[in-house]
Amino acid sequence: MRIVEVGPHYTPIYEYSPVIRDRIRTGSSYIGTCPSNKWIDYTIEKIKGVGGEFIEGMIQKLPLESDSADEIWVMDVFGSWYFKYDVKKTQDGFVCSREEDFHKAFHELARVLKPRGKIIIGELLTPHVQILDEDFSHYGLTVEEFFQGNQTVELGTRYGIDPDSITEFDFFHFGLSDTQSKANRERFFLVLTKT
């Protein structure tokens, strides 16, 4: 099994989930990918420490083969710094609007995912509301499950993620206090499958 995490940030998903960590230790491969950032060296060392691989790249142009991932984790990417500007320059030098980046990202996630594979999107800090209105059939994806607010703990439990980790997820890395974060978001998990 190949597990890909887009945007592992400072704390990759396997650090929140003993279930995922055990799968990596017992033979599943893990690849983390994100653009260069101030935590990159620290993140790379963490990933190598569990036998994983880091590949620098952006969600709009994933540096991975088509149909190569069984499971893709995307935690706090769509509402984070990936999509905070209306106009930005991509790796190819093109200027794209946020909406174009958003659609490119889902095309790429669908391209990399194996048939019947899962994409687990967790927006726990800065939920990107456009996701909730998206017709994923354009990408060959189907919504399997959706968990919002306190229901997010249910999905986390399936993957061995401590409920406290979900409610306190990475606040300090984004400069948000616990109170600010809870007041300014409605966290959710979205599970998509490739049809």
C-alpha positions, 0 to 999 in steps of 0.5 A: 500500500502506498500512502501519500500526504500532500502538505505534511507541514510540521507534523505528518499525519502518521504522528497523529495516528498510530494506525497509519504509523504501524502500517508504514512500519509493516510495509506500506510506503509513505511519501510526503510532498509539499513546496519548500517552506521554513520547516522543510528540513525538519519535515524531511528528517521526520519522514526519513525517520520512519522510512518514508520518502519526501518529494518537493512539489505542489498540489497543482502539479504532483511529482508522482506517477498516475494511479500510484497512491492507495490513500492520499491525506490532505490536511489543512492544505486548501484553507492554508497558505497554499491557497491564500492568494488570489493570484500567484506564480506556479512552478511553471511560471504561470499566474493562476487564479485561486479557482484554477489552482483549486481545480488543478489540485483536484485533477492532480489528486485524482490522477495520482490516486489508484482506482478505488483508492481514497483521498482523505481531506481534513480541514481542521484549522482554516476550512475552505468552503469551496470544497463543500460546493464542489462537484467531484464527478468532474474529477472522477471522484465520489464523496464517500463520507463527510464529517463536520464539527464534532463528527470529525472525531468519528473518522479520526477514531477509524484511523487511530487519531486521538480525538484531542489531536483533532480538536487541537490540530497544529494550532501553534504552527499557524500562529492561532490561539486555541480560542481564535481557531475554534471561533473561526472555523467549522472543521471537517473531514471529507473522504473521496474515492476514485470511480 
